Amino acid sequence: MRFIDIHKGMNGVDRPSFEEAHRKDTEIQGEEGVQFLHVWADPATGTAFCLSEGPDKEAVLRVHAKAGHPTDEIYEVSIEAE
């Protein structure tokens, strides 16, 4: 299953700190059977978005919590188009 989760409150985040946060996720993603596919951030609004694949929402939430940046906003995205 694919998921998009949203993090808020990251105003002014810069590339090195954003990459470090993402690195923390990828270091432990395997523990939960999750793979982060792509991440984006908008420093002006303090919003970050993560696209991942995993067994369920809870697994993605656990990875983010263990990595130190939990989120409560997550959506399963089961329809995709290009």
N, C-alpha and C positions, 0 to 999 in steps of 0.2 A: 504494500500500500504506500501511496505517496502522501506527504503532508507538507503544508506550509505553516510555519509558526511566525509570530510577530513579537518582537521585543521593542519596548518603548523606554524612553528615558536615557537614551544614548547620545544626547545632544553633544555636538562637537567631537564625536568619536573620530579618531584619525585612522589611517590605513594600518599602521603597525599595531595599534591596540585592538582593532577589529580582527586583524589576521591572527593575533594571539588568542583572542576569545574563540575563534573558529578552530585553531589548532587544538585547544583544550577539548573541544567537542570531538574532533577526529581522533584524538588519542584514546578516548574511551568509548567511542561509538560501537565498537565490536562487542563490548560487554553486554550490550542490549540488543544486538542484531540490527543496528541502525546504520545507515550510510547517508552522510550529508552530501548532497549533490551540487548545491550552489548556495551562496549567501550574498546578500546585498545589504547596503546600509545607506541611509540618507542622514548625514550629520546635522543638517539644518533642522530637521524635524525630530531627530533623535530616534528614528525608527529603523529597525533592522528586520530582515526577512530571511528565513532559512527554508530551503527545499530539501526534503529528506525522504528516504524510503525506510520502512521498518515494519515490524509486525503489528504495531498498534500505536495509538497516540501516547499512551502511558510510557512506552519505551523511549520515545523521543523526549518527552517531558523529563524522564529520569536522567537522560544524558545531559540535558541542559542544566538540571539542578546539580548534578555531580560536578559539572564544569564550572559552576559558580554564577550562572546567569539564567535563572529559571524564568519561565514564561507560563502564563495561563491561557494565552490565546493561540490556539492551534486548530487547523482545519484539514480534514482529509480531502484530497483533490483526486476524485476518481474519474473525472472527465478531462480530456486534454486535446488540444488542437494546435496546429502550427500554421 
